[in-house]
Amino acid sequence: PSHDITQGFQTKRILLIGGAARSKAVQEITAEMFASKIEVPPAGEYVADGAARQAAWALTGKLPTWQIGEVLTVEPKNSSNVAASYLELISEL
């Protein structure tokens, strides 16, 4: 059967963050699952950065534009239908 992992949503940008984001396999599988390019920013403390950004915004009234560094872009290979395989596997749980 055909499965749509996105459930009809259109994405503008997919950021992959967290410890698993460093894994090349996780990056490639994520790009395949969403059939879309994903962006992997450098490792960082994004929760703390977000809180500091909000505090600066509240203090100054102006949203700061902070750079996060060089972002890795991973394109899907479309070598197989990973999303359908994944959904089939989890349906058996």
Number of C-alpha atoms within 10 A of each C-alpha: 5 9 13 12 14 12 7 7 8 7 9 6 10 15 14 19 17 14 9 11 18 15 10 11 11 13 24 16 17 22 24 22 21 17 18 18 18 22 20 18 18 16 13 13 10 12 9 10 13 11 11 13 17 16 14 14 13 11 10 10 10 11 13 13 7 8 6 12 10 10 12 14 14 18 16 18 14 12 7 10 14 17 21 15 13 13 16 14 10 8 8 6 5
